[in-house]
Amino acid sequence: MIKVPEHISSIKPYIPGKPVAELERDLGISGSVKLASNENPIGPSPLAVKAMRSGLKELNRYPDGSCYYLRNVLSDNLKVSDDQLIFGNGSNEIIELAVRTCISPGDEAIMAYPSFVVYSMIVQAAHGKNIVVPLKDWRHDLEAMASQITDRTRLIFIANPNNPTGTINTKTEMDRFMKKVPEGVLVIVDEAYYEYVESKEYPDSFTYLKANRNILMLRTFSKMYGLAGLRIGYGIAAASLIEEMNKVRQPFNVNSLAQTAAIEALRDENHIRRVKQLNIREKKFLYKEFEKMGVSFVPSEANFIYVTFNEDVAGNIYEKMLKHGVIVRPMGPNAIRITTGLQGENKKLVKALGKAIK
Ligand SMILES: Cc1ncc(COP(=O)(O)O)c(C=O)c1O
């Protein structure tokens, strides 16, 4: 047996949301819905699908390793220079590249709990040390996070909005926090859900980038743009950091269909509007239904809702909902996370949750 180092063998594997096909196979049921992985329930833009179809016949070629055309579109849209962008096989890969670039064994990364579980797994895989700071009122406790900074701190992760709570940290809080972060510490602001945010208090992370603060912003095509299956996301940072991150990036890490689809997805404003409006309307519907049921939840700025219970019943509720053909995501002993779906899916969810909490 190969000897695997302890920092690898002790990683707790990531458990993805159960696929619909698996649930239906296991229980012999049909018509199930998956509201577990914060996916876009409408699907990708038809323009993106059309572009991918015409890209199929060129799949004998390697993709453009520089994502040239997509880079041009985004650098125009975001008003950053093209060497401030890096593309990845999902924004997950950008997290990985940032950690591999910045963390040596024993270095520390600060993150919140609960937050996106992948941060701590990747840091641990790099033999770094996770410094975990509990959320306060379901939001990142930025003051407590800043107080954990030491000489070994290299990275700080802030998911804004946070997954799984859907909460944001405000501009005022971020301004105050960024002033406390010393030179040599990189703040990774994960904005996977930023397109969904309605709050006027939401910070514009570009102001920190423009002020030469050490910041890496993460964005993805997996959520609002409905391209989770293609795996494409990107990072925005100072050109000097991007240059270092590119050294640990595989040359053809983003496939050609993903590049083509992403360009069209960005262009399709009608589709984006539709996805956004559906999410706003359906969140309202779910809030109302949860209130009627007496279920506690955290109001969300994203496309999912964190539902909490007074007792450790989340596993039980999750299992019961599965039997009614609804897949949600259990989050520890007393919470579940529910992705907003289509109207019919949400109605099915409400029924299943109602039965499960009885
Ligand atoms: C906060 C957060 N960051 C990043 C990701 C990863 O997204 P991607 O599909 O781009 O790898 C997710 C996905 O669920 C997420 O919730």
Ligand as a Chemical Component Dictionary entry (heavy atoms), coordinates in Angstrom:
data_LIG
# 
_chem_comp.id                   LIG 
_chem_comp.type                 NON-POLYMER 
_chem_comp.pdbx_formal_charge   0 
_chem_comp.three_letter_code    LIG 
# 
loop_
_chem_comp_atom.comp_id 
_chem_comp_atom.atom_id 
_chem_comp_atom.alt_atom_id 
_chem_comp_atom.type_symbol 
_chem_comp_atom.charge 
_chem_comp_atom.model_Cartn_x 
_chem_comp_atom.model_Cartn_y 
_chem_comp_atom.model_Cartn_z 
_chem_comp_atom.pdbx_ordinal 
LIG C1 C1 C 0 -19.120 30.027 -2.930  1  
LIG C2 C2 C 0 -18.790 29.164 -4.106  2  
LIG N1 N1 N 0 -17.641 29.356 -4.728  3  
LIG C3 C3 C 0 -17.288 28.623 -5.785  4  
LIG C4 C4 C 0 -18.100 27.618 -6.258  5  
LIG C5 C5 C 0 -17.601 26.759 -7.368  6  
LIG O1 O1 O 0 -18.149 27.016 -8.559  7  
LIG P1 P1 P 0 -17.550 26.459 -9.900  8  
LIG O2 O2 O 0 -18.628 25.640 -10.481 9  
LIG O3 O3 O 0 -17.244 27.684 -10.693 10 
LIG O4 O4 O 0 -16.311 25.662 -9.637  11 
LIG C6 C6 C 0 -19.323 27.371 -5.640  12 
LIG C7 C7 C 0 -20.183 26.285 -6.125  13 
LIG O5 O5 O 0 -21.113 25.845 -5.541  14 
LIG C8 C8 C 0 -19.663 28.155 -4.528  15 
LIG O6 O6 O 0 -20.805 27.957 -3.881  16 
# 
loop_
_chem_comp_bond.comp_id 
_chem_comp_bond.atom_id_1 
_chem_comp_bond.atom_id_2 
_chem_comp_bond.value_order 
_chem_comp_bond.pdbx_ordinal 
LIG C1 C2 SING 1  
LIG C2 N1 SING 2  
LIG C2 C8 DOUB 3  
LIG N1 C3 DOUB 4  
LIG C3 C4 SING 5  
LIG C4 C5 SING 6  
LIG C4 C6 DOUB 7  
LIG C5 O1 SING 8  
LIG O1 P1 SING 9  
LIG P1 O2 DOUB 10 
LIG P1 O3 SING 11 
LIG P1 O4 SING 12 
LIG C6 C7 SING 13 
LIG C6 C8 SING 14 
LIG C7 O5 DOUB 15 
LIG C8 O6 SING 16 
# 
